[in-house]
Amino acid sequence: MKKRKWLIGILLGLALLYVLAVVIVPKTLDKQKNTTKQLPPYQVSEKAQSLYNSLDFIADLHCDALLWSRDLTIKNSIGHVDFPRMEEANMALQAFTIVTKSPVGQNFSKNTAETFDNITLLNFVQGRPLSNWFSLFERAAYQSRRLHKFATDYNDEFIVVKNTDDLNRLIALRNQNKRVTGGFLGLEGAHCLEGKIENLDKLYKEGVRMVGPTHFFDNELGGSAHGVSKGGLSDFGRDVIQRMDELGMFVDLAHAAPALIDDVLAETKNPVLVSHTGVRGTLDNSRNLSDAHIQKIATNGGLIGVAFFKGAVTAPLIKGIVDAMKYIKSIAGVECIALGSDYDGTIAAPFDVTGLPLLVEELLNQGFQESEIKMIMGENVKRFMLENLK
């Protein structure tokens, strides 16, 4: 009897410790991993603020906020993005990207899928469903459903964009009420398909419209820029790209090996995008795009989202972001340039989403015309989405 009571006591103690971990650890990790170099409120010149206020459509191609336990329907004091801060920033559209696996010690050069996975531990301490602990696919489906749940909870002032009708509705509603914002779903690495093409269709039904074939390691589709093989598309990868073309899903080449980029551009019939990246012309590393790939993506009708973190761009970061944009413009024009922040992706960003006027200020300082700034800040994304969403 004593032994049984002792065992019950241990189990209750462990349960209490787990509940405390779920309450405390996720917020602590979020605060530590998603930082800003400069805290709000942000001050810019009257000219920059006036131009920013005149922007009709501001859009960003990469944010990992769904990975964290943060309630996106309330204004948070940590992290980079939530719906109220999007409203404050006059943000029209944000890509919410889904991370399902991240190797311990991940780096730009060489990672394998066999390394212990950070996201498994994160799902455990967040108290997410047991199915998430063991299935990458379930993690992707769960995060997709979270965005839809947040949208429902936000009094119809947030629209999950899945097709051109949704996008046109967002645009029309914003003409009446600038508080209305929207988002669309993407996958950061198709390893969450678990080698099954039918899982692509299932995630399409969950609302996913953008897929990066690889993240920080090689998978069943092919080679990562940060993997071991640095290879191109596998046969399964070609099948996935073909099915994505049929469904009208965007291919995101942000973490693709150079050989995989070449294979995708040869395989797909549709424009591609790079949701968050830098360029080797300003910072030469395996993470960033070569001149040849910038030109090929632009010729393909694609978009290049410039990221906001050290490793993608040079320091100081705000100048580095615009330096990368200026470099892309010099070889491919401004029609392919977009924002690709990587907000809430465990980065130290120069500012949260409400600080985007600082970027407009730097664009002006580096000689960009107002019409070019409007394209970069979101009009290019709007055009791309209207032309390529089904």
Protein Blocks (a to p, Z undefined) as FASTA:
>chain_A
ZZmmmmmmmmmmmmmmmmmmmmmmmmmmmmmmmccfbdcdddddfklmmmmmmpmbdcdf
bdcklmpmbdfkbccfedjbdfklmmmnopabdcddddfbdcehiafkbccfkbccfklm
mmmmnopafklmmmmklmmmmmmmmmmmmmmmnoopaccdfbfklmmmmmmmmmmomkbc
cdddddehjklnnopaklmmmmmmnopabdcfbfcbccfkbccfklmnopacdfklmmmm
mmmmmnopacdfklgcfklmmmmmmmpmcdcddfbdcdfklogcfkbccfklmmmmmmno
pacdddfbehjaccdfklmmmmmmmmmmmmnojmlgccdekpoilpacfbdfklmmmmmm
mmmmnopafklmmmmnommmmmmmmmmpZZ
